[in-house]
């Protein structure tokens, strides 16, 4: 059976730290963008998808 989800890290736009891990559907086009809380910036900031290391 084929893998339908991909593990990705979410990187903060402000400080560049990898704060969250999540998975996304492989059928979706484009990168994931979510506004989440960053503990280092101490505010809600846009987080972008990056490949898991």
MMTF fields as JSON, N, C-alpha, C and O atoms, coordinates in Angstrom:
{
  "mmtfVersion": "1.0.0",
  "mmtfProducer": "UNKNOWN",
  "numBonds": 211,
  "numAtoms": 212,
  "numGroups": 53,
  "numChains": 1,
  "numModels": 1,
  "chainsPerModel": [1],
  "groupsPerChain": [53],
  "chainIdList": ["A"],
  "bondAtomList": [4, 2, 8, 6, 12, 10, 16, 14, 20, 18, 24, 22, 28, 26, 32, 30, 36, 34, 40, 38, 44, 42, 48, 46, 52, 50, 56, 54, 60, 58, 64, 62, 68, 66, 72, 70, 76, 74, 80, 78, 84, 82, 88, 86, 92, 90, 96, 94, 100, 98, 104, 102, 108, 106, 112, 110, 116, 114, 120, 118, 124, 122, 128, 126, 132, 130, 136, 134, 140, 138, 144, 142, 148, 146, 152, 150, 156, 154, 160, 158, 164, 162, 168, 166, 172, 170, 176, 174, 180, 178, 184, 182, 188, 186, 192, 190, 196, 194, 200, 198, 204, 202, 208, 206],
  "bondOrderList": [1, 1, 1, 1, 1, 1, 1, 1, 1, 1, 1, 1, 1, 1, 1, 1, 1, 1, 1, 1, 1, 1, 1, 1, 1, 1, 1, 1, 1, 1, 1, 1, 1, 1, 1, 1, 1, 1, 1, 1, 1, 1, 1, 1, 1, 1, 1, 1, 1, 1, 1, 1],
  "groupList": [{"groupName": "UNK", "atomNameList": ["N", "CA", "C", "O"], "elementList": ["N", "C", "C", "O"], "formalChargeList": [0, 0, 0, 0], "bondAtomList": [1, 0, 2, 1, 3, 2], "bondOrderList": [1, 1, 2], "singleLetterCode": "X", "chemCompType": "L-PEPTIDE LINKING"}],
  "groupTypeList": [0, 0, 0, 0, 0, 0, 0, 0, 0, 0, 0, 0, 0, 0, 0, 0, 0, 0, 0, 0, 0, 0, 0, 0, 0, 0, 0, 0, 0, 0, 0, 0, 0, 0, 0, 0, 0, 0, 0, 0, 0, 0, 0, 0, 0, 0, 0, 0, 0, 0, 0, 0, 0],
  "groupIdList": [1, 2, 3, 4, 5, 6, 7, 8, 9, 10, 11, 12, 13, 14, 15, 16, 17, 18, 19, 20, 21, 22, 23, 24, 25, 26, 27, 28, 29, 30, 31, 32, 33, 34, 35, 36, 37, 38, 39, 40, 41, 42, 43, 44, 45, 46, 47, 48, 49, 50, 51, 52, 53],
  "secStructList": [7, 7, 7, 7, 3, 3, 3, 3, 3, 3, 3, 3, 6, 6, 6, 7, 7, 3, 3, 3, 3, 3, 3, 3, 3, 6, 6, 1, 7, 1, 7, 7, 3, 3, 3, 3, 3, 3, 6, 6, 6, 6, 3, 3, 3, 3, 3, 3, 3, 3, 3, 7, 7],
  "xCoordList": [0.841, 0.0, 0.896, 1.895, 0.546, 1.34, 1.126, 0.047, 2.166, 2.1, 1.376, 1.766, 0.322, -0.501, -0.2, -0.712, 0.632, 0.953, 2.467, 3.188, 2.937, 4.363, 4.624, 3.907, 5.65, 6.008, 6.801, 7.727, 6.436, 7.108, 7.332, 6.622, 8.326, 8.581, 8.036, 8.01, 7.601, 7.136, 8.191, 8.573, 8.658, 9.738, 9.17, 8.388, 9.565, 9.114, 9.696, 10.882, 8.849, 9.304, 10.173, 11.054, 9.935, 10.658, 12.072, 13.036, 12.2, 13.509, 14.132, 15.333, 13.358, 13.899, 14.024, 14.635, 13.458, 13.539, 12.447, 11.363, 12.74, 11.778, 11.007, 11.504, 9.788, 9.011, 8.031, 7.767, 7.489, 6.421, 6.705, 7.358, 6.205, 6.224, 4.773, 3.937, 4.478, 3.128, 3.218, 4.312, 2.086, 2.048, 1.053, 0.138, 1.239, 0.323, 0.037, 0.788, -1.055, -1.49, -0.575, -0.306, -0.097, 0.801, 0.094, 0.753, -1.227, -1.969, -2.112, -2.374, -1.946, -2.096, -0.9, 0.238, -1.157, -0.101, 0.381, -0.387, 1.618, 2.153, 2.586, 2.425, 3.14, 3.646, 2.619, 1.766, 2.715, 1.82, 2.243, 3.427, 1.287, 1.528, 0.492, -0.71, 0.957, 0.05, 0.546, 1.747, -0.359, 0.003, -0.082, -1.165, 1.079, 1.161, 2.006, 2.695, 1.946, 2.7, 4.143, 4.4, 5.09, 6.517, 6.967, 6.809, 7.531, 7.977, 9.165, 9.334, 9.992, 11.17, 10.821, 11.368, 9.933, 9.474, 8.42, 8.245, 7.721, 6.662, 5.446, 4.739, 5.186, 4.012, 3.532, 4.227, 2.348, 1.849, 2.488, 2.38, 3.157, 3.912, 3.576, 3.219, 3.691, 3.491, 4.611, 5.789, 4.235, 5.187, 5.038, 3.921, 6.166, 6.16, 6.683, 7.43, 6.27, 6.665, 8.126, 8.608, 8.814, 10.174, 10.261, 9.536, 11.115, 11.273, 11.837, 12.648, 11.385, 11.856, 13.312, 13.661, 14.153, 15.564, 15.73, 16.85],
  "yCoordList": [-1.174, 0.0, 1.251, 1.3, 2.227, 3.455, 4.386, 4.425, 5.125, 6.108, 7.346, 7.9, 7.784, 8.9, 10.209, 11.26, 10.155, 11.362, 11.483, 10.486, 12.724, 13.009, 13.796, 14.751, 13.403, 14.127, 15.371, 15.303, 16.511, 17.781, 18.526, 18.309, 19.403, 20.291, 21.662, 22.037, 22.413, 23.778, 24.73, 24.645, 25.642, 26.563, 27.961, 28.435, 28.62, 29.974, 30.964, 30.907, 31.875, 32.927, 33.963, 34.556, 34.189, 35.215, 34.794, 35.476, 33.661, 33.258, 32.102, 31.865, 31.376, 30.279, 28.953, 28.019, 28.855, 27.609, 26.637, 27.049, 25.35, 24.289, 23.991, 23.292, 24.523, 24.426, 23.271, 22.729, 22.874, 21.888, 20.817, 21.078, 19.598, 18.506, 18.146, 18.114, 17.878, 17.512, 16.646, 16.359, 16.24, 15.499, 16.17, 16.86, 15.962, 16.563, 15.567, 14.615, 15.802, 14.948, 15.156, 16.294, 14.07, 14.17, 14.648, 15.131, 14.527, 14.93, 16.445, 16.95, 17.176, 18.632, 19.285, 18.849, 20.32, 21.086, 22.205, 22.692, 22.619, 23.755, 23.388, 22.253, 24.38, 24.173, 24.602, 25.45, 24.006, 24.277, 25.571, 25.76, 26.464, 27.714, 27.802, 27.809, 27.869, 27.93, 28.995, 29.093, 29.786, 30.774, 30.099, 29.721, 29.946, 29.263, 30.079, 31.019, 29.706, 30.411, 29.931, 28.728, 30.873, 30.565, 30.916, 32.057, 29.935, 30.171, 31.113, 31.801, 31.17, 32.027, 33.462, 34.401, 33.649, 34.994, 35.526, 36.738, 34.619, 34.927, 35.588, 36.343, 35.319, 35.832, 34.771, 33.786, 34.976, 34.12, 34.579, 35.745, 33.646, 33.956, 32.903, 31.773, 33.275, 32.337, 31.297, 31.646, 30.013, 28.909, 28.248, 27.989, 27.972, 27.353, 25.923, 25.554, 25.143, 23.745, 23.603, 24.318, 22.671, 22.284, 20.77, 20.172, 20.156, 18.704, 18.296, 19.005, 17.121, 16.587, 16.143, 15.513, 16.459, 16.039, 14.604, 14.093],
  "zCoordList": [0.0, 0.0, 0.0, 0.718, -0.782, -0.921, 0.27, 0.861, 0.607, 1.687, 1.16, 0.132, 1.858, 1.391, 2.115, 1.73, 3.167, 3.924, 4.03, 3.993, 4.162, 4.261, 5.537, 5.833, 6.299, 7.517, 7.144, 6.336, 7.734, 7.465, 8.779, 9.761, 8.777, 9.912, 9.555, 8.383, 10.561, 10.35, 10.899, 12.066, 10.04, 10.373, 10.56, 9.736, 11.642, 11.959, 10.955, 10.631, 10.464, 9.543, 10.251, 9.629, 11.551, 12.289, 12.658, 12.312, 13.366, 13.882, 13.118, 13.253, 12.322, 11.518, 12.246, 11.726, 13.437, 14.198, 13.769, 13.354, 13.873, 13.583, 14.862, 15.745, 14.958, 16.185, 16.208, 17.282, 15.088, 15.042, 13.999, 12.989, 14.252, 13.289, 12.988, 13.89, 11.725, 11.323, 10.073, 9.587, 9.566, 8.31, 7.383, 7.832, 6.077, 5.112, 4.004, 3.789, 3.311, 2.213, 1.009, 0.625, 0.415, -0.732, -1.992, -2.913, -2.059, -3.251, -3.37, -4.462, -2.271, -2.284, -2.963, -2.784, -3.734, -4.406, -3.497, -2.667, -3.631, -2.885, -1.476, -1.029, -0.788, 0.565, 1.6, 1.339, 2.768, 3.88, 4.583, 4.863, 4.871, 5.606, 6.715, 6.448, 7.967, 9.117, 10.084, 10.335, 10.622, 11.627, 12.994, 13.44, 13.665, 14.946, 15.918, 15.52, 17.213, 18.242, 18.26, 18.244, 18.293, 18.402, 19.815, 20.249, 20.544, 21.92, 21.989, 22.996, 20.959, 20.972, 20.583, 21.161, 19.624, 19.236, 20.21, 20.339, 20.893, 21.86, 21.22, 21.887, 19.934, 19.223, 18.24, 17.992, 17.685, 16.618, 15.309, 14.93, 14.621, 13.413, 12.357, 12.69, 11.101, 10.012, 10.027, 10.106, 9.952, 9.888, 8.524, 8.077, 7.856, 6.539, 6.611, 7.517, 5.638, 5.559, 5.135, 4.256, 5.777, 5.395, 5.513, 6.309, 4.754, 4.814, 6.164, 6.759, 6.641, 7.903, 7.749, 6.751, 8.713, 8.658, 9.038, 9.044]
}
